[in-house]
Amino acid sequence: MAWIITAVFIMSISLSVTAGAAEESGEEFPSAEPNLTEDLSKLLRVDHRIMAAKASLQAARSGNEQAFSVFLPRVSLSSDAGKEVIDSPSTRSSGLDEQRETREKATLTITQNLFSGGANTASYDSSGKQVDLAELGLATTENSILLEGLIAYFSLERDKTLFRSGLHERRLLQKNSSNSRMKRLKKERNCPRCSPG
């Protein structure tokens, strides 16, 4: 009897954990009959560890793009336009009140670093390795999550099978005990020595 209570307790805990995950993800509560493919794909979509690993991968890729940008030319453009009024003591002493000019100026500068002593190449190679590490981290995290999901699924299946077997065994024991009781009663009725009197 104690193992039945234990099996029911384990099933209720696993269902409450699944219900908590379903509430967090905003999806429907999973069906009572688990579907391994659907449940694992949902798990891969909503697990916070996988989302964090994907964010790390995206950050590593952005770092790689930034490291590559040092190989590209830099373009700088500055301009200014407008009226300029110069009021100084020298213009006033010459008899002019102020000097007015219209000014338009633009500067375009293109620079390209030709040699950095290998620092740019090393930085780019290093950022490429960071992307590789982030990809491996994502794959490792996905595999870990899948393993946890498979263990939970097969543990639940094992517990359901043990529960069914226990119920079947209990029915057989009850049937056998009632059959033996019936045989004993029949035997007592047919045995003249066994009857009281």
C-alpha positions in Angstrom: 0.0 0.0 0.0 2.9 2.3 0.8 4.4 2.0 -2.7 1.0 3.0 -4.2 1.0 6.2 -2.2 4.6 6.8 -3.2 3.8 6.3 -6.9 0.8 8.7 -6.7 3.0 11.2 -4.8 5.7 11.1 -7.5 3.1 11.4 -10.3 1.5 14.4 -8.6 4.8 16.1 -8.2 5.8 15.6 -11.8 2.4 16.9 -12.9 2.7 20.0 -10.7 6.2 20.7 -12.1 4.9 20.4 -15.6 1.9 22.6 -14.7 4.3 25.3 -13.4 6.4 25.2 -16.6 3.2 25.5 -18.7 2.0 28.5 -16.7 5.4 30.2 -17.1 5.4 29.6 -20.8 1.8 30.8 -21.2 0.9 27.7 -23.1 -1.8 25.2 -22.4 -1.4 22.6 -19.7 0.1 19.5 -21.4 -2.2 16.6 -22.0 -2.3 13.7 -19.5 -0.9 11.4 -22.1 2.6 12.8 -22.8 3.8 13.1 -26.4 7.6 12.9 -26.3 8.3 14.8 -29.5 6.0 17.7 -28.8 7.0 17.9 -25.1 10.7 18.0 -26.0 10.3 20.6 -28.7 8.3 22.8 -26.3 11.0 22.3 -23.7 13.7 23.4 -26.2 11.6 26.6 -27.0 10.8 27.8 -23.5 13.7 26.7 -21.3 15.5 29.7 -19.8 18.9 28.1 -20.0 18.6 27.6 -23.8 17.4 31.2 -24.2 20.5 32.4 -22.2 22.8 30.3 -24.4 21.2 31.7 -27.6 21.7 35.2 -26.2 25.4 34.4 -25.5 25.8 33.1 -29.1 24.2 36.3 -30.5 26.6 38.4 -28.4 29.6 36.4 -29.6 28.5 36.9 -33.2 28.1 40.6 -32.6 31.6 40.7 -31.1 32.9 38.9 -34.2 31.3 41.5 -36.5 32.8 44.3 -34.4 36.2 42.7 -34.6 35.9 42.4 -38.4 35.0 46.1 -38.7 38.6 47.2 -38.0 39.6 45.8 -41.5 37.1 48.1 -43.2 37.9 51.7 -44.1 36.5 54.5 -41.8 34.6 57.3 -43.3 34.3 60.6 -41.4 32.2 63.5 -42.7 31.8 66.8 -41.0 30.3 70.0 -42.4 29.0 73.3 -41.2 27.1 76.1 -43.0 25.5 79.3 -42.0 26.1 83.0 -41.6 28.9 84.3 -39.5 29.0 87.7 -37.8 32.4 88.9 -36.6 32.3 91.8 -34.2 35.8 92.6 -33.0 37.7 95.8 -31.9 39.8 95.7 -35.1 36.7 95.8 -37.4 35.2 98.6 -35.3 38.5 100.6 -35.4 38.5 100.3 -39.2 35.1 101.9 -39.3 33.1 98.8 -40.0 30.4 97.9 -37.6 30.6 94.1 -38.1 31.8 91.7 -40.7 29.2 89.3 -42.1 30.2 86.2 -44.1 28.3 83.2 -45.4 30.2 80.1 -44.6 29.9 76.6 -46.1 32.5 74.0 -45.3 32.6 70.2 -45.6 35.3 67.7 -44.8 35.4 64.1 -45.9 38.1 61.8 -44.5 38.6 58.2 -45.4 41.2 56.2 -43.4 42.3 52.6 -43.7 44.7 50.9 -41.3 47.2 49.0 -43.4 49.2 47.4 -40.6 48.5 47.0 -36.9 51.2 44.5 -36.0 48.8 41.6 -36.1 46.6 42.9 -33.3 43.5 43.2 -35.5 43.9 39.7 -37.0 44.5 38.2 -33.5 41.4 40.0 -32.2 39.3 38.7 -35.1 40.5 35.2 -34.7 39.8 35.3 -31.0 36.3 36.5 -31.5 35.8 33.7 -34.0 36.8 31.2 -31.3 34.3 32.9 -29.0 31.6 32.2 -31.5 32.7 28.6 -31.7 32.6 28.3 -27.9 29.1 29.9 -27.8 27.8 27.4 -30.4 29.3 24.5 -28.4 27.7 25.9 -25.3 24.3 26.1 -26.9 24.6 22.5 -28.2 25.7 21.3 -24.8 22.8 23.1 -23.1 20.3 21.7 -25.6 21.6 18.2 -25.1 21.5 18.6 -21.4 17.9 19.8 -21.5 16.9 17.0 -23.8 18.5 14.4 -21.5 16.6 15.9 -18.5 13.4 15.7 -20.5 14.0 12.1 -21.6 14.9 11.1 -18.0 11.7 12.7 -16.7 9.6 11.1 -19.5 10.9 7.6 -19.1 10.7 7.9 -15.3 7.1 8.8 -15.6 6.5 6.0 -18.0 8.2 3.6 -15.7 6.2 4.8 -12.7 2.9 4.5 -14.7 3.9 0.9 -15.7 4.8 0.0 -12.1 1.5 1.6 -10.9 -0.5 -0.5 -13.4 1.4 -3.6 -12.4 0.8 -3.0 -8.8 -2.9 -2.5 -9.4 -3.0 -5.7 -11.4 -1.1 -7.6 -8.7 -3.5 -6.3 -6.1 -6.5 -7.4 -8.0 -5.0 -10.8 -8.5 -4.2 -11.1 -4.8 -7.7 -10.0 -3.9 -9.1 -12.5 -6.3 -6.9 -15.3 -5.0 -7.7 -14.5 -1.4 -11.5 -14.5 -2.2 -11.0 -17.8 -4.1 -9.2 -19.4 -1.2 -11.8 -18.2 1.2 -14.5 -19.7 -1.0 -12.7 -23.0 -1.2 -12.3 -23.1 2.6 -16.0 -22.4 3.1 -16.9 -25.2 0.6 -14.5 -27.5 2.3 -16.0 -26.7 5.7 -19.5 -27.4 4.3 -18.5 -30.7 2.8 -16.5 -32.0 5.7 -18.7 -33.6 8.3 -15.9 -33.6 10.9 -15.2 -29.9 10.3 -18.8 -28.8 10.9 -19.7 -28.0 14.5 -21.9 -30.3 16.4 
